Amino acid sequence: MRKVKEIIEISESVCAGDLWLATELVKKFPIVNKHEWELSTVKGYDSTAPLHFVSVIENPLHDPWGRKLIPWMWELSNVEFQWEKLHGGVKLHRLQADYRYTTVAKKPACLYRYELTN
């Protein structure tokens, strides 16, 4: 029986682009959890921006491939994350974009959601 990971370690090389492009990933591993995820642009960014995995609900419990979302952390850190605020985008009325990571075939993929703010 395969042991389920309890935390995902993400290399900081993702900041240099060492991660899945959503359009390439879905060619190999299509979205199976369509109740919580879609391929879309992130609101508030240029409409020519690439497609990303964006949750269609505020608090998804599973990733686009039906696996339970688990905490992640940077490889050389001891700080665990769930969702982090996305900075640098246009803030939309009462919506805050958040991001997190998962891995598919041992390679990172970024996920996004929108959270309603006051």
N, C-alpha and C positions, 0 to 999 in steps of 0.2 A: 504494500500500500504506500502510495506517495505521500510524503509529509507536506502539509500546506504551510506556506510561508506565513509568518506573522507580521513581517515588515518588509518593505521593498527598499533596497539600497539603490540610489541613483547616483551615477558618476557625474561630476560637475562638467564633464565633456558635453553634456546635453546643451549647455549654454553656448557651445560652439557648433551646435547643429547635429550632434551625434544622437539622433533619435529618429523614430519612424515619422515619415510624412504620412498624414492620415490617408491620402488618396492611394499611396503605395500599400499601406497596411491593409486596407479593406479589400484590395485585390487578392491578397494571400489569406487574410482572415476577415471575412465579412462580419458586419455587425449582426449579432444574434439577439441582443437585448434591445429591440426597437421600442419597447415600452418606456425606456429611460434615456435612449441616446439617438442622435442623428448626426449626419455629416453636414456641417454648416459653417458659415463664416462667423467670427466672433463679433457681436454687435458693437458698434462704436469705432470700428476700425475701417480702413479703406475697403471698399467693396471688391477690389481686385486682390485682396488678401487670400492666402490659400485656405482650403477647407480644413476644419478641425472637428474633433469629436466634442459635441456640445450636448449637454443633458437637456432633455425636454421637460424635466421636473426639477424642482428646487433642491431636493435632497436625495439623489440616487443612492441606492444601496449596493448596486452591482455595476461592474464596468460594462462596456459595450459587448463583451464576450460572455456575459452572464456570471462572472466570478465576483465574489464578495469584495467590496472595496476595503483595502487594508491600509494602515498608515505607511508613509514613506519617509525616508530621510536621505540627506546627502551622504555620500559614501564615507566621508571623513568626519562626520558629525555624530553627536549623540541626541540631537533634537528631532523628535518625531513630528510629522506634519499630517494633517488630513487635507484640508482645503486652505489655500493661501490666496490672499487678495491679489488680483492682477493690477499692476500699476502701469501707467503710461497710456492707457486707453481713454477714450472719451467716456466720462461718467454719464450714464443715461438716467433719466428721471427715476429715482427710487430703485435702480438696479445696480448691483455691484457684481462684476465678473470675478470669479475665483478660478483657480487652476489646481491641479494635482497631477501626479504621475502614477502610471502603472507600467508593467512590462509585458511584452508579447514576444515570445521566442527569445527571451533574455535581452531584448532591446527596449529602451524606454519609449513610452508614448504619453503625450500630454492630453489631459482631459479638462474640459471647461464646464462651468455651470453659472447660472445667474441666481443671485440671492437678492430677495426683496429687502431693501433697507428703509429705515424711517425717514 
